[in-house]
Amino acid sequence: MMRRSHVSEPTEQGVSIHRWGSAKLESVRNGPSEDIKVAPFDAQAAKTYGPIRSAYKDRNRDALNKLIASHAVALGVTLVTNNEADFVNYAGLHVENWVSSH
């Protein structure tokens, strides 16, 4: 049975890890922290943000989600989120939900 409790824990990087009982999330949480890389929002991410912002003008309330989406697209990585609904239909964005994919 999957545990659905929500736990936030501070890490050395100052980031909270939200644990929902997912095996994938637990493996990341319990693995070496050097495997989790922090990438700066660089010029390429900013160049990717422009077209995403322009293409989705009607989604004004999603300003931060557009930044997150453009950063993932620029890096060519998969965005892992339990909030898939806010990231649907962004061109070039690949999304995975590790909470619901058991």
Contacts in CASP RR format, 6 or more apart in sequence:
PFRMAT RR
TARGET T0000
AUTHOR 0000-0000-0000
METHOD contacts of the structure
MODEL  1
MMRRSHVSEPTEQGVSIHRWGSAKLESVRNGPSEDIKVAPFDAQAAKTYG
PIRSAYKDRNRDALNKLIASHAVALGVTLVTNNEADFVNYAGLHVENWVS
SH
2 20 0 8 1.000
2 21 0 8 1.000
2 22 0 8 1.000
2 102 0 8 1.000
3 20 0 8 1.000
3 21 0 8 1.000
4 20 0 8 1.000
4 21 0 8 1.000
5 19 0 8 1.000
5 20 0 8 1.000
5 21 0 8 1.000
6 18 0 8 1.000
6 19 0 8 1.000
6 20 0 8 1.000
7 18 0 8 1.000
7 19 0 8 1.000
8 16 0 8 1.000
8 17 0 8 1.000
8 18 0 8 1.000
9 16 0 8 1.000
9 17 0 8 1.000
9 19 0 8 1.000
10 16 0 8 1.000
11 17 0 8 1.000
11 33 0 8 1.000
12 33 0 8 1.000
13 33 0 8 1.000
13 36 0 8 1.000
13 38 0 8 1.000
17 25 0 8 1.000
17 28 0 8 1.000
17 29 0 8 1.000
18 25 0 8 1.000
18 82 0 8 1.000
19 25 0 8 1.000
19 26 0 8 1.000
19 29 0 8 1.000
20 82 0 8 1.000
20 99 0 8 1.000
21 99 0 8 1.000
22 98 0 8 1.000
22 99 0 8 1.000
22 101 0 8 1.000
22 102 0 8 1.000
23 102 0 8 1.000
24 98 0 8 1.000
24 101 0 8 1.000
25 98 0 8 1.000
25 99 0 8 1.000
28 35 0 8 1.000
28 36 0 8 1.000
39 71 0 8 1.000
39 75 0 8 1.000
41 67 0 8 1.000
41 71 0 8 1.000
42 74 0 8 1.000
44 74 0 8 1.000
45 70 0 8 1.000
45 71 0 8 1.000
45 74 0 8 1.000
45 75 0 8 1.000
46 70 0 8 1.000
47 74 0 8 1.000
48 70 0 8 1.000
48 71 0 8 1.000
48 73 0 8 1.000
48 74 0 8 1.000
49 66 0 8 1.000
49 67 0 8 1.000
49 70 0 8 1.000
49 71 0 8 1.000
50 70 0 8 1.000
51 91 0 8 1.000
52 66 0 8 1.000
52 69 0 8 1.000
52 70 0 8 1.000
52 73 0 8 1.000
52 90 0 8 1.000
52 91 0 8 1.000
53 66 0 8 1.000
53 70 0 8 1.000
55 91 0 8 1.000
56 62 0 8 1.000
56 66 0 8 1.000
56 89 0 8 1.000
56 90 0 8 1.000
59 65 0 8 1.000
59 66 0 8 1.000
62 86 0 8 1.000
65 86 0 8 1.000
65 87 0 8 1.000
66 90 0 8 1.000
68 79 0 8 1.000
68 87 0 8 1.000
69 79 0 8 1.000
69 87 0 8 1.000
69 90 0 8 1.000
69 93 0 8 1.000
72 78 0 8 1.000
72 79 0 8 1.000
72 93 0 8 1.000
72 94 0 8 1.000
73 90 0 8 1.000
73 91 0 8 1.000
73 92 0 8 1.000
73 93 0 8 1.000
77 94 0 8 1.000
78 94 0 8 1.000
78 95 0 8 1.000
78 96 0 8 1.000
79 87 0 8 1.000
79 93 0 8 1.000
79 94 0 8 1.000
79 95 0 8 1.000
79 96 0 8 1.000
80 95 0 8 1.000
80 96 0 8 1.000
80 97 0 8 1.000
80 98 0 8 1.000
81 87 0 8 1.000
81 95 0 8 1.000
81 96 0 8 1.000
81 97 0 8 1.000
82 97 0 8 1.000
82 98 0 8 1.000
82 99 0 8 1.000
82 100 0 8 1.000
84 95 0 8 1.000
84 97 0 8 1.000
87 93 0 8 1.000
87 95 0 8 1.000
88 95 0 8 1.000
END
